[in-house]
Amino acid sequence: MRAKLINDGPERTFAVVFDTGDEVISGLESFAREHSLTAARITAIGAFERATLGYFEWRAKRYERIEKNEQMEVLSLIGDLALQGAEAKLHAHAVLGRRDGSTCGGHLLQGYVRPTLEVLITDSPNYLKREHDPETGLALIRIGA
């Protein structure tokens, strides 16, 4: 993974490029820690050699895992980084394109890059916090008063 700060204004913007074999979720959370990101939005395009998507099963209050073990285009990857406790956690959704033009999508649980993933991260000068929501069992962003 390589990164470059491309705007150092009130909102910092980073270009982060992942290479073949890099895992995206752990890489972005590590990048967030290293650069003290506490409220950022991300967008990305590129390709995965394999990925695990999730579909939130409301009744079970857990993600149903959807394994994809094929080369796929990352048509859209959007998400946010916010504090959960003291750590920045990524919440991202992806739409992936298959060879035949069909798509699949969901919550991105894991993604392994091949050959590249180009990510833009825009960091806000403030922070967002995730807190456990007892109704869903998820850590949701809470906007304070």
C-alpha positions in Angstrom: 0.0 0.0 0.0 1.2 3.5 -0.9 -0.3 6.8 0.1 0.1 10.5 -0.6 -1.5 13.5 1.0 -3.1 15.4 -1.9 -4.9 18.2 0.0 -3.9 19.6 3.4 -6.7 22.1 3.9 -9.3 22.0 6.6 -10.2 18.6 5.2 -7.2 16.5 4.4 -7.5 14.2 1.4 -5.3 11.2 0.9 -4.9 9.0 -2.2 -4.1 5.4 -1.0 -3.2 2.7 -3.6 -3.4 -0.9 -2.6 -1.4 -3.6 -4.5 -2.0 -7.2 -5.4 -2.6 -9.3 -2.3 -3.3 -6.4 0.1 -6.3 -6.8 2.4 -8.4 -3.6 2.3 -10.2 -3.5 5.7 -7.2 -4.0 7.9 -5.1 -1.8 5.6 -7.5 1.1 5.8 -8.0 0.8 9.6 -4.2 0.7 10.0 -3.8 3.8 7.8 -6.5 5.5 9.9 -4.6 4.8 13.1 -1.3 6.0 11.6 -2.8 9.3 10.4 -5.2 9.9 13.3 -8.3 9.8 11.1 -11.5 10.1 13.3 -14.2 11.1 10.8 -13.4 10.3 7.2 -15.3 9.3 4.1 -13.8 6.9 1.5 -14.5 6.1 -2.2 -12.6 3.5 -4.2 -12.4 1.7 -7.5 -10.2 -1.2 -8.7 -10.4 -5.0 -8.5 -10.4 -7.9 -6.0 -9.2 -11.4 -6.5 -11.6 -12.5 -3.7 -13.9 -10.8 -1.2 -16.2 -11.5 1.7 -19.4 -9.5 1.7 -22.0 -9.4 4.4 -25.8 -9.1 4.4 -27.2 -8.1 7.8 -29.7 -10.7 9.0 -32.1 -8.6 11.1 -33.6 -11.4 13.1 -30.3 -13.0 14.0 -28.5 -9.6 14.5 -25.5 -10.8 12.6 -23.9 -10.6 9.1 -24.5 -13.5 6.8 -21.2 -14.1 5.1 -21.1 -14.1 1.3 -17.8 -15.5 0.0 -16.7 -14.5 -3.5 -13.7 -16.3 -4.8 -13.3 -14.9 -8.3 -11.7 -11.9 -10.0 -14.1 -9.0 -9.8 -14.1 -5.3 -10.6 -14.7 -3.0 -7.7 -17.4 -0.8 -9.4 -18.1 1.2 -6.3 -16.7 1.1 -2.7 -18.0 3.7 -0.4 -17.8 4.1 3.4 -16.7 5.9 6.4 -14.1 5.7 9.2 -15.3 6.7 12.7 -14.2 6.1 16.2 -15.4 3.0 18.0 -13.9 3.3 21.4 -10.4 4.7 20.8 -10.0 3.0 17.4 -11.1 4.1 13.9 -13.4 1.4 12.4 -14.3 1.2 8.7 -17.9 0.7 7.6 -17.9 0.1 3.9 -20.3 -1.2 1.2 -19.1 -2.5 -2.2 -20.7 -3.3 -5.6 -18.6 -5.8 -7.4 -18.8 -6.6 -11.1 -18.3 -10.1 -12.5 -16.9 -11.3 -15.9 -20.5 -11.7 -17.3 -21.5 -8.2 -16.3 -23.6 -9.2 -13.4 -23.0 -7.6 -10.0 -23.1 -8.5 -6.3 -22.8 -6.2 -3.4 -23.1 -5.8 0.4 -21.2 -4.8 3.5 -17.5 -5.3 2.8 -16.0 -7.7 5.5 -12.8 -8.5 3.6 -11.3 -7.8 0.2 -8.0 -8.9 -1.3 -6.8 -6.7 -4.1 -5.6 -7.8 -7.6 -4.1 -5.8 -9.3 -4.9 -2.5 -7.6 -7.4 -0.6 -5.6 -7.4 3.2 -5.7 -8.9 4.9 -2.6 -9.6 8.5 -1.9 -10.0 9.4 1.8 -11.3 12.7 2.9 -10.8 13.4 6.6 -12.9 15.9 8.5 -11.3 18.1 11.1 -13.9 16.8 13.7 -14.7 13.3 14.8 -17.5 10.8 14.7 -18.2 8.1 17.3 -19.8 4.7 17.0 -21.6 3.3 20.0 -23.3 -0.1 20.5 -26.9 -0.1 19.6 -28.8 -2.6 21.8 -31.7 -3.0 19.3 -29.5 -4.0 16.3 -26.4 -5.2 18.0 -24.4 -3.0 15.7 -21.9 -0.2 16.5 -23.7 2.8 14.9 -22.6 6.4 14.5 -24.2 8.7 17.1 -24.5 12.3 16.3 -24.3 14.3 19.5 -26.4 17.3 20.3 
